[in-house]
Amino acid sequence: MRELEYLTALAREQHFARAAAACHVSQPSLSAAIRKLERELDVPIVRRGRRFAGLTPEGERVLLWAHRILAERDALRQDLSSMRGGLTGTLRMGAIPTALTAASLLTTPFCARHPQVRVSLESVSSREVGHLLAEFEVDVAVTYLDDETLGRVRTVPLYEERYLLLTPDDGALAGQEVVRWAQVAELPLCLLVPRMRNRRIVDEFFAADGATVVPAVETDTVGALYAHIATRQWSSVIAHAWLHTFGVPEGMRVIPLRSPAHGPRIGLVLADRDPEPFLVRALLDVARELDVRVSLDGVLRRYLSPA
């Protein structure tokens, strides 16, 4: 198991010294363990030169099995810990940046129910999710469910994205109850960058209303977007789930955008394998008992209600 852990660290870090540091061992110890694994399996695993040059085709296959074996080991530990009366271990979650703001609706009750479990939550792109699940680098992810790059996964819907104009309360459209996308395109805007799935969806809505949008500012984090919006120099199109964390900055207001009745679905995705890891199953139990959609709709109603 230790040799497999060293191999996964080397593949992740792409550098012998960094991999050794991540595993808290010396570089010679890590190199010796990789060579021992090569002898045991009777295949070359690492392309060697003056520095790490990648894995051989056999090494890539060994890496895939290493991820799988280590994941099964963790699942065994979780199974045994549940028999002792409580789950332990680390639940590795990935979430697209635009869904991170709603993740606490799941992680907070999950941690309250399983206090001995740690949660590792990282921001990942929608394009990475399928690969991370297949390589056992995350246990579960929160992302768009209609993404064709996900591959064979199981899904649990959480909510549908709804879009709002966030604009200064003395802005050109501030007095309207509902606004069109073409109207919003005329405003000075701060939006997410085009490589992000949320932005591509937003651009599709602008195009469907006959508009092309050219933002004044583009960023790849929701936090940076809100930092710009708080200056009251720009407006933005936001997903209603962001209100759960960031709310509406002082001097701003939110207005519904005229969009289809059903927006893109956000949900949990996990690898299609049996049995499900115990920590993932425990998170799914929490998700099924809660109603994330209702919680977010309640937040939305609060901000849309007249003061």
PyMOL commands that set and color helices and strands:
alter all, ss='L'
color gray80, all
select helices_A, chain A and resi 2-13+16-23+27-41+57-83+100-113+126-134+148-150+181-184+197-208+222-229+240-246+278-289+292-304
alter helices_A, ss='H'
color red, helices_A
select strands_A, chain A and resi 46-48+52-55+89-95+117-123+140-144+153-160+163-168+190-192+217-219+236-239+252-256+265-271
alter strands_A, ss='S'
color yellow, strands_A
deselect
rebuild
show_as cartoon
